Amino acid sequence: MSKVQVKNWNDFCPQQLFLYGTYREDGTPNFGLFCWFSYLYAQQIKDEGPGMGVMVSIGGEKLTKDLIRKNGIFSANLVTEELLPLADYYGVVGGREHKDKMRYSPTVEKGVVLNVPTIAESPVSMELQVFQEIHLGNNNDVFLCKIMGETMREDLTDKDVPFIDRFKSVKQVLAGGEQRYVSTDGRDLGAWGEPMKSL
Ligand SMILES: Cc1cc2nc3c(=O)[nH]c(=O)nc-3n(C[C@H](O)[C@H](O)[C@H](O)COP(=O)(O)O)c2cc1C
């Protein structure tokens, strides 16, 4: 099969979805949906503390970015099929514009290491501290962060169960391309803005 030149960016290179959790000034949580997220190893950059880190790309000005800048810390909570309607809503409804955005809420817990809101229903939550912000211009910014704490659903740590079975039990949601949500076993889970209609 020959290949053709395209400009469709990351279609067919799916990205995992996360809900970033921050506390607003009044102490209430805010969540936003994000997929431009990847891992980095930061030991060489700052040699104290844990070396595992992440890079997150935030385009445009939004409440999550305001609060990450102000607090320097936030959480990243893995999105599952169960969380998708809520996650989709958090991705479509802006926190700056909609003061009542959090009228739909998951079960919010506090991080184990950092003072960040985490989501009980999410099987994996990372607690992140920003160590560098890179301005790319036009309000596009990348935040480099250290993973200061992480919690995981207890059964996922049971190494007596084969990894692939634990992996399948998570039911992660991917941003697959063409603005559609896709399951890890290849099912279409709807277009952006559709799953939230079931809330
Ligand atoms: C599937 C999906 C993925 C998204 N990924 C990102 C992302 O990686 N970076 C970004 O800046 N915005 C992303 N967004 C948009 C934010 O979720 C949106 O701006 C939201 O309003 C952020 O919440 P906030 O306004 O409370 O900060 C995504 C939206 C959707 C629907």
The ligand as an ORCA input file, in Angstrom:
! r2SCAN-3c Opt
* xyz 0 1
  C     -11.164     15.940     23.473
  C     -10.618     17.264     23.937
  C      -9.276     17.415     24.198
  C      -8.753     18.652     24.598
  N      -7.398     18.788     24.797
  C      -6.877     20.004     25.072
  C      -5.462     20.180     25.222
  O      -4.682     19.222     25.208
  N      -4.993     21.444     25.423
  C      -5.820     22.529     25.501
  O      -5.337     23.654     25.679
  N      -7.183     22.377     25.445
  C      -7.721     21.154     25.226
  N      -9.078     21.000     25.137
  C      -9.971     22.158     25.397
  C     -10.233     22.343     26.912
  O     -10.754     21.185     27.506
  C     -11.229     23.502     27.088
  O     -10.571     24.716     26.732
  C     -11.837     23.601     28.481
  O     -12.701     24.737     28.506
  C     -10.795     23.739     29.580
  O     -11.422     23.886     30.832
  P     -11.376     25.305     31.604
  O     -12.037     26.319     30.688
  O     -12.183     25.080     32.852
  O      -9.954     25.610     31.854
  C      -9.620     19.759     24.765
  C     -11.000     19.599     24.540
  C     -11.490     18.367     24.123
  C     -12.980     18.217     23.874
*
